[in-house]
Amino acid sequence: MLVPLAAVVWKSTQGEQSFWDAVTEPQAVSALKLTFFASVAVALVNAVMGTLIAWVLVRDRFRGQSFVNALIDLPFALPTIVAGLTLLALYGPNGPFGVDVAFSRAAIVLALLFVTLPFVIRTVQPVLLELDREMEEAAASLGAGAIQIFRRVVFPNLFPAVLSGVALAFARAIGEFGSVVLISGNLPFKTEVASVYIFGRIESGDPAGAAAVSVVLLAVSFATLLAIGGLRRRVTRHDRAA
Amino acid sequence: MLRRYGLRFTALGYLTLLLVLPVAMVFRRAFEDGVGAAWDAVTTPEAKHAFLITIVIALIAVPANTIFGIACAIAIVRHRFPGKGIVNAIVDLPLALSPVVVGLAFLLLFGTGGWFADLPFDVIFALPAMVLATIFVSLPFVVREVVPVLREIGTEQEQAASTLGASSWQTFRRVTLPAIRWAVAYGVVLTTARALGEFGAVSVVSGRIVGKTDTLTLHVEERFQSFDYVGAYAASVVLALLAIATLVAMSVFKPKEGR
């Protein structure tokens, strides 16, 4: 595993232009920026919607709940290219709702939301299941309102799980390719994300430029993984102390 | 009460718009011109070949990752060696890494001017590189499912088995393997789903030679780019059905509460 990645790092320094020039090329910068901001937006939406959905799945009771629960993993099981195609069928030209976001930045966010949906839900759900309801009841008996209970009692307990889910979703969104490639239209400077930019560089015979941007993505994913690892260690320490 | 329904409505509405409707739409588009047209589209020689390639890749990658995954999980949990923390982080790397970067890595290794470019057989733009890339991206799943279970069961039973004279292979086969079998099954399901659905990495290393190195996911894109929408959507339906089968298998094997 390490040898292929080492090859990427090595190649990134072998181009006709320097590593720095390849990364700071306007088109590369614009792709990296777009990827970064879209991923941050997606991570934030996931933090809210993921927690909400996990809450409904754990605390609410309704018919078909186990079906909905199984459905959550669909984005993991569905090939990303099919995910992109499905979204294009519904929210693209000639969609049934007349909503056409194809080839726009909104489409990128939509595709990323689809593929990163399960992360926050699946990290928050087990914590919510384990959470002692007595604390909430105690808070309620002391006169706290529902919002106060959530903010002061439930949320602090969920926070590490939400954060770790958000980090996973962010890491996934940064590198996403298959679901974005059809729906974004890949217009340079406008809707071209980093993965697509790398792909374009490879196709046009500039492996060094591709490798340079890859190294940036590699660094971001590795940093995110280390952050998640650190977060997990903190959470387990907290468990042991309790 | 009102709040509860509000939350439920928001959650289900979001899931419907993001998950259910788009997938339902693909089925509708695929069968727009009737079942016959869709069937014809997935039984063209190219589609059949793409299907075959996908299956062959999965048949190599999944067993390889299962064996490696179990061995790696045992190494991480049961043994101490220098650099263990790094190994642990590296195993997760394919989850966070862009598949395009993975593809590029293999392209640089085996492509023209690469470190291993002078092998006696074709690797890049051929099956070996596609298998390697698939193995790479679907590597973490078995490891990640087996590690927590191995931690949980502890070593007491294994020690008991060896004091009773069992060899380490016997201990593994009769004690450890039965204990982790559900976790392995769950990991295998996830690995298979990922192997069948891989697109980014394979599309870089395959060279996309139609009728030669086309997988099912590449076939979907190729049909779509050639404006053969029924072909693209029909092949997507095949992949979506595989995904739904995966979901069913996942809910069967999913680690249950308190086990």
HADDOCK unambig.tbl for C-alpha pairs under 7 A between the chains (distance, minus, plus):
assign (segid A and resid 4 and name CA) (segid B and resid 105 and name CA) 4.81 0.50 0.50
assign (segid A and resid 4 and name CA) (segid B and resid 106 and name CA) 5.83 0.50 0.50
assign (segid A and resid 4 and name CA) (segid B and resid 109 and name CA) 6.26 0.50 0.50
assign (segid A and resid 5 and name CA) (segid B and resid 105 and name CA) 5.70 0.50 0.50
assign (segid A and resid 7 and name CA) (segid B and resid 105 and name CA) 6.20 0.50 0.50
assign (segid A and resid 7 and name CA) (segid B and resid 108 and name CA) 6.34 0.50 0.50
assign (segid A and resid 7 and name CA) (segid B and resid 109 and name CA) 6.37 0.50 0.50
assign (segid A and resid 8 and name CA) (segid B and resid 105 and name CA) 5.37 0.50 0.50
assign (segid A and resid 8 and name CA) (segid B and resid 108 and name CA) 6.88 0.50 0.50
assign (segid A and resid 52 and name CA) (segid B and resid 11 and name CA) 6.66 0.50 0.50
assign (segid A and resid 53 and name CA) (segid B and resid 11 and name CA) 5.14 0.50 0.50
assign (segid A and resid 56 and name CA) (segid B and resid 7 and name CA) 6.76 0.50 0.50
assign (segid A and resid 56 and name CA) (segid B and resid 8 and name CA) 5.89 0.50 0.50
assign (segid A and resid 70 and name CA) (segid B and resid 247 and name CA) 6.61 0.50 0.50
assign (segid A and resid 70 and name CA) (segid B and resid 251 and name CA) 6.53 0.50 0.50
assign (segid A and resid 73 and name CA) (segid B and resid 247 and name CA) 6.94 0.50 0.50
assign (segid A and resid 74 and name CA) (segid B and resid 247 and name CA) 6.78 0.50 0.50
assign (segid A and resid 77 and name CA) (segid B and resid 193 and name CA) 5.47 0.50 0.50
assign (segid A and resid 77 and name CA) (segid B and resid 194 and name CA) 6.99 0.50 0.50
assign (segid A and resid 77 and name CA) (segid B and resid 243 and name CA) 4.85 0.50 0.50
assign (segid A and resid 77 and name CA) (segid B and resid 246 and name CA) 6.39 0.50 0.50
assign (segid A and resid 77 and name CA) (segid B and resid 247 and name CA) 6.85 0.50 0.50
assign (segid A and resid 78 and name CA) (segid B and resid 197 and name CA) 6.82 0.50 0.50
assign (segid A and resid 78 and name CA) (segid B and resid 240 and name CA) 6.11 0.50 0.50
assign (segid A and resid 78 and name CA) (segid B and resid 243 and name CA) 5.09 0.50 0.50
assign (segid A and resid 79 and name CA) (segid B and resid 197 and name CA) 4.07 0.50 0.50
assign (segid A and resid 79 and name CA) (segid B and resid 198 and name CA) 6.49 0.50 0.50
assign (segid A and resid 80 and name CA) (segid B and resid 197 and name CA) 6.95 0.50 0.50
assign (segid A and resid 81 and name CA) (segid B and resid 199 and name CA) 6.76 0.50 0.50
assign (segid A and resid 81 and name CA) (segid B and resid 217 and name CA) 6.51 0.50 0.50
assign (segid A and resid 82 and name CA) (segid B and resid 236 and name CA) 5.66 0.50 0.50
assign (segid A and resid 86 and name CA) (segid B and resid 22 and name CA) 4.88 0.50 0.50
assign (segid A and resid 86 and name CA) (segid B and resid 23 and name CA) 5.66 0.50 0.50
assign (segid A and resid 86 and name CA) (segid B and resid 25 and name CA) 6.71 0.50 0.50
assign (segid A and resid 86 and name CA) (segid B and resid 26 and name CA) 5.56 0.50 0.50
assign (segid A and resid 87 and name CA) (segid B and resid 22 and name CA) 5.48 0.50 0.50
assign (segid A and resid 89 and name CA) (segid B and resid 22 and name CA) 6.87 0.50 0.50
assign (segid A and resid 89 and name CA) (segid B and resid 25 and name CA) 6.40 0.50 0.50
assign (segid A and resid 89 and name CA) (segid B and resid 26 and name CA) 6.60 0.50 0.50
assign (segid A and resid 90 and name CA) (segid B and resid 22 and name CA) 5.51 0.50 0.50
assign (segid A and resid 90 and name CA) (segid B and resid 25 and name CA) 6.37 0.50 0.50
assign (segid A and resid 114 and name CA) (segid B and resid 18 and name CA) 6.27 0.50 0.50
assign (segid A and resid 171 and name CA) (segid B and resid 96 and name CA) 5.16 0.50 0.50
assign (segid A and resid 172 and name CA) (segid B and resid 96 and name CA) 5.39 0.50 0.50
assign (segid A and resid 175 and name CA) (segid B and resid 97 and name CA) 5.91 0.50 0.50
assign (segid A and resid 175 and name CA) (segid B and resid 98 and name CA) 3.80 0.50 0.50
assign (segid A and resid 176 and name CA) (segid B and resid 98 and name CA) 5.98 0.50 0.50
assign (segid A and resid 177 and name CA) (segid B and resid 200 and name CA) 6.09 0.50 0.50
assign (segid A and resid 178 and name CA) (segid B and resid 199 and name CA) 6.05 0.50 0.50
assign (segid A and resid 178 and name CA) (segid B and resid 200 and name CA) 5.79 0.50 0.50
assign (segid A and resid 195 and name CA) (segid B and resid 98 and name CA) 6.81 0.50 0.50
assign (segid A and resid 195 and name CA) (segid B and resid 100 and name CA) 6.14 0.50 0.50
assign (segid A and resid 199 and name CA) (segid B and resid 100 and name CA) 6.52 0.50 0.50
assign (segid A and resid 214 and name CA) (segid B and resid 101 and name CA) 5.78 0.50 0.50
assign (segid A and resid 218 and name CA) (segid B and resid 97 and name CA) 6.56 0.50 0.50
assign (segid A and resid 221 and name CA) (segid B and resid 96 and name CA) 5.42 0.50 0.50
assign (segid A and resid 221 and name CA) (segid B and resid 97 and name CA) 6.07 0.50 0.50
